Amino acid sequence: MTAQRGARNENAWAQIERDKQIDKRLRRVSVLAWTVTIVLTLVFTVLTGLQLSQFLRPVMDGQLPAGILAGAAFPLLIVLGLLSTLIATLATVGIFLRLRTASLQEIQLRLAALEEMLMRDDSDRGRQQQG
């Protein structure tokens, strides 16, 4: 029976290690994707800023209406708004998923370790009472 329990424990720990490796890969992909997103957003912001700077002098001189600046900045505002909504949504989902990270196998292993610890304590007490 203990051999079966030991094999189950080893299988469970192997599964936990595989899950951790998958989590590491997912984190790397996530970091890469967020880095690309931030870089592209910064590039888009700089390009929009350059476009706005070209319209600024004619607007200040009264040659163009001020609405031109708002129209040129509007795509950037849409992108930043969508990006912040995406980040907020993903952060919220991440918070909820973090609450559920303990797998059933990990819980079983912890309970098995606790059971073994309690059984050892009981056997130690029995020896102390006999001696």
C-alpha positions as CSV (number, residue, x, y, z in Angstrom):
1,M,0.0,0.0,0.0
2,T,2.8,2.4,0.8
3,A,4.5,1.5,-2.5
4,Q,1.3,2.5,-4.3
5,R,1.0,5.7,-2.3
6,G,4.7,6.5,-3.1
7,A,4.1,5.9,-6.8
8,R,1.0,8.1,-6.8
9,N,2.9,10.8,-4.9
10,E,5.7,10.6,-7.5
11,N,3.2,10.8,-10.4
12,A,1.5,13.7,-8.8
13,W,4.7,15.6,-8.2
14,A,5.8,14.9,-11.8
15,Q,2.5,16.4,-13.0
16,I,3.0,19.4,-10.8
17,E,6.5,19.9,-12.2
18,R,5.1,19.7,-15.8
19,D,2.4,22.2,-14.9
20,K,5.1,24.5,-13.5
21,Q,7.1,24.2,-16.8
22,I,4.0,25.1,-18.8
23,D,3.4,28.1,-16.5
24,K,7.0,29.3,-17.1
25,R,6.5,29.1,-20.9
26,L,3.2,30.9,-20.7
27,R,4.8,33.6,-18.5
28,R,7.6,34.1,-21.1
29,V,5.2,34.4,-23.9
30,S,3.1,36.8,-21.9
31,V,6.1,39.0,-21.1
32,L,7.2,39.0,-24.7
33,A,3.6,39.9,-25.9
34,W,3.3,42.7,-23.4
35,T,6.8,44.1,-24.3
36,V,5.8,44.1,-28.0
37,T,2.5,45.8,-27.1
38,I,4.1,48.5,-25.0
39,V,6.8,49.2,-27.6
40,L,4.2,49.4,-30.4
41,T,2.1,51.7,-28.3
42,L,5.0,53.9,-27.6
43,V,5.9,54.0,-31.3
44,F,2.3,54.9,-32.2
45,T,2.3,57.6,-29.5
46,V,5.5,59.1,-30.9
47,L,4.1,59.0,-34.5
48,T,0.9,60.6,-33.4
49,G,2.9,63.3,-31.5
50,L,4.8,64.1,-34.6
51,Q,1.6,64.4,-36.5
52,L,0.1,66.7,-33.9
53,S,3.2,68.8,-33.8
54,Q,2.8,69.5,-37.6
55,F,-0.7,70.7,-37.0
56,L,0.1,72.8,-33.9
57,R,1.6,75.8,-35.6
58,P,-1.2,76.2,-38.2
59,V,-3.8,75.9,-35.4
60,M,-1.9,78.5,-33.3
61,D,-1.7,80.9,-36.3
62,G,-5.5,80.5,-36.9
63,Q,-5.1,78.8,-40.3
64,L,-6.7,75.6,-39.1
65,P,-9.5,74.9,-36.6
66,A,-8.5,73.4,-33.2
67,G,-10.7,70.4,-33.9
68,I,-8.0,69.2,-36.3
69,L,-5.7,68.5,-33.2
70,A,-8.5,66.5,-31.5
71,G,-9.2,64.5,-34.7
72,A,-5.5,63.7,-35.0
73,A,-5.2,62.6,-31.4
74,F,-8.5,60.6,-31.4
75,P,-6.9,57.3,-32.8
76,L,-4.3,57.4,-30.1
77,L,-6.9,57.9,-27.4
78,I,-9.0,55.0,-28.7
79,V,-5.9,52.7,-28.7
80,L,-4.9,53.7,-25.2
81,G,-8.4,53.3,-24.0
82,L,-8.8,49.8,-25.4
83,L,-5.3,48.8,-24.1
84,S,-6.2,50.0,-20.6
85,T,-9.5,48.1,-20.7
86,L,-7.6,45.0,-21.9
87,I,-5.1,45.3,-19.1
88,A,-7.8,45.9,-16.5
89,T,-9.7,42.8,-17.7
90,L,-6.7,40.6,-17.7
91,A,-5.6,41.8,-14.3
92,T,-9.0,41.0,-12.9
93,V,-9.0,37.5,-14.5
94,G,-5.5,37.0,-13.2
95,I,-6.6,37.8,-9.6
96,F,-9.4,35.4,-9.8
97,L,-7.2,32.6,-11.2
98,R,-4.6,33.2,-8.5
99,L,-7.2,32.3,-6.0
100,R,-7.6,28.9,-7.7
101,T,-4.0,28.0,-8.3
102,A,-3.8,25.0,-5.9
103,S,-4.4,21.9,-7.9
104,L,-6.3,19.0,-6.5
105,Q,-3.2,16.8,-6.7
106,E,-1.2,19.3,-4.7
107,I,-3.9,19.4,-2.0
108,Q,-3.9,15.6,-1.9
109,L,-0.1,15.6,-1.5
110,R,-0.2,18.1,1.3
111,L,-2.9,16.1,3.1
112,A,-0.9,12.9,2.6
113,A,2.2,14.6,4.1
114,L,0.1,15.9,7.0
115,E,-1.2,12.4,7.6
116,E,2.3,10.9,7.6
117,M,3.4,13.6,10.0
118,L,0.5,12.9,12.4
119,M,1.2,9.1,12.2
120,R,4.9,9.7,13.0
121,D,3.9,11.9,16.0
122,D,1.5,9.1,17.2
123,S,4.2,6.5,16.9
124,D,6.7,8.7,18.7
125,R,4.2,9.2,21.6
126,G,3.6,5.4,21.7
127,R,7.3,4.8,22.1
128,Q,7.6,7.4,24.8
129,Q,4.8,5.9,26.8
130,Q,6.3,2.4,26.5
131,G,9.8,3.6,27.5
